[in-house]
């Protein structure tokens, strides 16, 4: 589990961080291109974990696009849910990729996610658990020609799936 997490976080670049325009639309694209955004990096981590017999899903956060306020709107951030059978509980891991002011770590004891949600700015931590990437996000990826121009400013509340 930790090896898969570290691989996706550290060996697969976050496309926005490296300013590439390529659109990795699914887990296999991320692996081939060695880059993806959080949506598809979370798909890759879920796939790698499942291939090793570890149940995994996807969770979401609604975050501001700007650091200080919601003036630039919001973006949907994807991270992973992982079932730890020895603990009989789901945990969340965030393999988005670290950079200045973003430091996610592997931990089964406490969440060490890339972003801390700030409700006073309208940010939401859904604490949800879904088997696949939301269809609206998949559609955005399919229709995109340049990942740097992606915008997903909507509430993801109405998804089906098990809550954590």
Beta strands, then each sheet from edge to edge (+ up, - down):
strand 1: 13-14
strand 2: 35-36
strand 3: 56-64
strand 4: 74-84
strand 5: 89-93
strand 6: 124-125
strand 7: 128-129
strand 8: 162-163
sheet 1: 1+ 2+
sheet 2: 5+ 4- 3+ 6-
sheet 3: 7+ 8-
end
